[in-house]
Amino acid sequence: MKIKDLYKKRRPAELVLYTAIIVIGIVLDQLTKLLAVKYLAPVGSVPLWQDVLHLTYVENPGAAFGMLAGAPWVFNTISIIATVAISLYLYLGHAESPLYAVALSMIVSGGIGNLIDRLSLGYVVDFIDFTLIDFAVFNGADSFVCVGAGLLILALVLDIIKEWKAGKK
């Protein structure tokens, strides 16, 4: 197998779209975290909708939603490997549909956003707090990863339905 066989040709507009999603996601994530540090950290928590949605400043030394805070090098290593692998898959053109590509772009964006925090601060800044349910405080990058994962599941389900319908014919 030759190196060029690993690459599937994509239109430049597609690559620009994937890059834009990643860059815009990172910028939005880092900007909201910067605002949380500047304006929310001094006050701790601000209710937007009492007992439903608050902005609450949290420094999360663990993985997503505060899990396993004792081994940051594990998450940094996993984040770097996963981000590189998904980016290669995306930019080498292996994401067959636009929905897969958008989903993967969102996941990469969120992964990089939180990785920036872990490497520069030693923790991730979280601030979105749904107090209505017992749920962890999270941030924009977490949202990008979760929405991207949801879109990825949707794309897989749509592919399964498409293949099932094609098999019935």
C-alpha positions, -999 to 999 in steps of 0.1 A, spaced: 0 0 0 13 34 -9 10 65 12 -12 83 -14 -37 54 -10 -44 65 26 -57 98 14 -91 102 -1 -96 133 -22 -118 160 -7 -129 193 -20 -111 223 -5 -144 237 7 -149 206 28 -115 210 44 -122 247 51 -156 238 67 -140 212 90 -112 236 100 -137 264 106 -158 242 129 -127 232 148 -112 268 151 -146 285 159 -153 258 185 -119 263 202 -122 301 201 -157 301 216 -146 276 243 -115 295 253 -134 329 252 -162 317 274 -136 301 298 -117 334 299 -149 353 307 -157 327 334 -122 332 350 -125 369 349 -160 375 359 -174 343 375 -144 331 396 -146 361 420 -183 355 427 -184 317 425 -220 312 411 -246 333 394 -282 320 389 -295 326 354 -327 307 362 -330 300 399 -327 263 408 -325 254 371 -294 269 354 -265 286 371 -231 298 360 -208 282 386 -170 285 384 -152 251 389 -116 241 384 -118 205 372 -85 186 375 -101 154 361 -115 141 329 -150 149 315 -174 158 343 -147 155 370 -140 118 367 -107 104 378 -90 136 389 -58 118 402 -40 111 369 -39 141 346 -11 126 324 -35 98 314 -61 122 301 -35 144 284 -20 114 266 -54 100 257 -66 134 245 -36 140 223 -37 105 208 -75 106 202 -73 142 187 -45 133 163 -62 100 153 -96 116 147 -80 146 129 -61 122 106 -92 102 99 -111 135 91 -84 152 70 -74 121 51 -109 120 39 -122 89 55 -154 105 70 -178 93 43 -206 117 49 -208 154 58 -226 145 90 -197 122 101 -172 150 92 -191 177 112 -195 154 142 -158 145 142 -149 182 138 -169 191 168 -153 163 188 -118 174 178 -127 210 187 -139 201 222 -109 178 228 -85 205 219 -103 231 239 -101 211 271 -65 199 263 -54 236 261 -67 241 297 -51 209 310 -17 217 295 -17 254 304 -35 254 337 -34 219 350 -72 218 352 -102 225 330 -124 255 337 -161 245 339 -190 269 345 -223 256 331 -243 242 360 -278 226 355 -289 227 391 -324 213 382 -308 178 379 -278 164 398 -253 168 370 -216 178 368 -207 214 359 -193 215 324 -181 239 297 -184 246 259 -157 220 250 -176 193 268 -208 204 249 -190 202 216 -177 167 223 -212 155 235 -231 171 206 -205 157 182 -209 122 197 -246 126 194 -243 135 157 -220 106 152 -245 82 166 -272 98 145 -250 93 114 -244 57 123 -282 51 128 -290 67 95 -264 45 77 -278 14 93 -313 23 82 -301 31 47 -283 -3 45 -313 -21 59 -336 -5 33 -311 -13 5 -309 -49 17 -347 -53 15 -347 -44 -22 
